[in-house]
Amino acid sequence: MSVEGFGSKGLGGLFVLVLGWAFACSAQAAPPGFRPPPVEQMGPDQFRIGKIQVDKAYQRMVVPGVVIRLEGPLEFLGVTRGSDRGYEALLELDASAFEFNLGCIMIGLDDKNAKPSRFHFDPDPVMGDAVSMRMGWVNGGKTVEVDASQLLLLEGKRIDAAAWRYTGSSFNANNLYLAELDGVLIGFAHDPSSIIEHAQGLAIGNYGGVMGNTELAPPIGTPVYISITRIEQ
């Protein structure tokens, strides 16, 4: 799912990436009526996909969202806009799964390097291109930004560092994109639907072991953003 050499056309700065279904499913056939997310070029190496800001030069994308839950059990750091899985997610991000995955591809992430989870709570580590994630918000007129992992508690203890991997999600037997179907983007319970997953997984086999860090995280309803950067390996 690389976008090397992608082309674009449009008027008024609106660019539609000529990727077809490749941005989400490689060799899979596009479902009836599918339209790739529009991409607007904002400047040299600067793009916007819906509300997502993409910087190809720095291999970074920024996704806005909101805090929706702090108490456990949590299984996802971020879910899609309007997702039914918000009851187990820290954040709702203002993006569809297609928009989010296209952003991942545009910053250089490739699912050819991925070994995703086979099933929910898969104990085996996932593999894939590495990313760092930071979450930011405004507090008292000043922007606060921290490693996204610090917003989570595992069995009551802080997670100082985490290895996040791009897996790209998966497809079911009906060729439906699981990330869009389930409304999930970033997870840590090793769910095949997630587009980005925690490499080792958190609280695998210990449902309810992860909750929000209420001492650090902003209150529910606070607008936030997630900054995702590709890590060279």
N, C-alpha and C positions, 0 to 999 in steps of 0.2 A: 504494500500500500504506500509506495513512495510517490512523491509528487515532483520528482526530478523532471525538469523540462516542461512543467505544466503550462498550458496556455490559457488566456482569458480574453473575453470580449465584453463590450457593453457601452452604455452611454451614461454621462453624468457621473463617472467614477464607479459605476456599478459593474463588478466583474463576476461572471459566472465561471467557476473553475471547471475546465473541461476534464473531468475525472470520471464521469458516468458513475457507475456503482463502485468503481475501484476504491474510492475514499473510504468505503466501509467494508467491502466484502471481497476484495481481490477478484477471484475468478467467478464469483457468484453472479447469477443473472439478476438484473434489477427487477423489483416487483412492479406490477402495473401501476402507472401513475406516479412513480417516484421522480422527484426533482431534487438535484443536488442543492445544498444550501448556497445562497448567493454570497459572494465574497466582494467586499468593497475595498479598493485600494486607497489608503489614506496618505501614503507617501512612500519613499524608497524603502522597500522591505517591511512596510507597515500595512497591515490588513485588518479588516473587521469582518467577522462572521456573526451576524446577529449582534449580540452584546459582547462577544468575545473579541479582545484585542490581541492581535498576533504580531510578533516581531521576529521575522525570519532571520535577521542578522544575528540576534542574540539567542535564537532558538528558544523563545519564551512566549507564553500566552497568559493573558490575565482574564479571569472569568468572574463576573460579579455574582453575588448571591446574598443569602440572608441566613442567620442562625435560626433553626427551627426546633432543635431539641438538644438538651444537655444531659438529661438523666438517661440511664441505661435501660434496657440493653441497646447498644449501638452496633451496627455492622457496616455502616457506610459513612465515609467522611462527607461525600456529596452525592446528591441525587439530582435528577433532571427537574426542570420547571414543571410543577404540577404533578409530580410523581406520587404514586400510591405507596411508595416505600419510605415516605418521609417519617413515619413513626419509628424508624430505626436508623435515622441519619442525623448527623450534626448540622449539615447545611443543605439548603435547596439552592442549586446554582441556576442562574438565568440562561439556560441553554438546553437544547435538545441533545440527545445522544449523537445524532448525525453531525450537528454543529461542533460539538465537543471533540468528536473523533477526527473531524476534518482539521480542526485546530491542531490536534496532536500530530497529524501527518505533516502539516505545514511547518512545524518546528523540527521536523526531521525524525520523528518516531516511526518505527517500521515493525509491523507485526510478524515479519519473517524471522525476527529474532526472538519471538515469544513462545513460551511454553505455559499456556494458561491453566487454570484449575480445571479439573475434570468434572467436579461436582461441588456442591455447597459444602463448606468445611473440609475441603480436601487438605489432608495434612502435609502433602508434598509442597515444597517451595515453588513459587512461580518464577519464571524467567522472562526477561524482556529488556528492552532499552530502559536505562535508569533515568529517573527524573527527580528533581528536588521540588518541594512544594512549600510555599509560605502563604500564610493568611494574614490579611491586613484589615484594619477598620479605623474609624476616626473616634477618638476619645478626648473630649475637652478641647476640640479644635486641632489636635495633633494626631498624625497617623501612627498607629501602633502596628508593627509587623513582626510575626514570630514564625518559627518553623511550625508547619501545620500539625506535626506529630505531637507537639507540646499541648495542643488543645484536647488531647485524649488522655484518659487515665486507664491503665491496665491493672485490674485488681487493686485499685486505689492508688497506684503509683504512676508517676510521670513517665512518659516515653521520651527519652532524651533525643534519640535519633532513630530514623526509620529508613528502610530501603524500599522505595516505591518503584514499581516496574510497569511499563506499558504492555498490556496484553492485547488490546484492541477489541475485547469482547469476543463473542461467538455467535453462531447461527443455529437455529433449531432445524428440525427435519422439514419444516415448511418454508425454509429460507427466510425466516424472520430474524432480524437483528435483535439479539437478546438485550443489549443495553437499552435500546429504544422500547422494546416490549416490556421490560421490567422497570424502566425508568431509573437506572442506576449508572453512576459514572465512576466514582472512586470508592473502593471498598477495602476492607481488611479482614473479611471472614472467608476469603478465597471462594468467591462466587464467580462462576463462569461468565456471568453477565457484565461484570465490571470492565471498564475500559482501562483503568489503572488500578493495580492491586498492591497491597503490602507483600513484599517478597516472602517473608516467613509466615505471615498471617498473625493475627492477634486474637487471643482467647479461643483458638481452635479447640473444640471439644469442651469448652467452658462457656457456654452461652450465657450472656449477661455479664461477662467479665470486663467489658469496655463501656465507659461512660465519658461524658464531657468533663473537662477540667474547669469547674466553676470558679476556681480562684483566678484563672487567667482568661478564660473565654468571655467575650462580651455577652450581655443578656440576650435572651430570645427576642427575635425581631430586629436585631442590629444588622444593618447592611454591611457586608464584608466583600472581600475579593480573595480569590485564590490565584497565586502566581505560580505557574508551572514551567520549569526550565529543564531542557534536555541536558543530561550529564554525559560528557564525553567519556567513553570507556576504553 
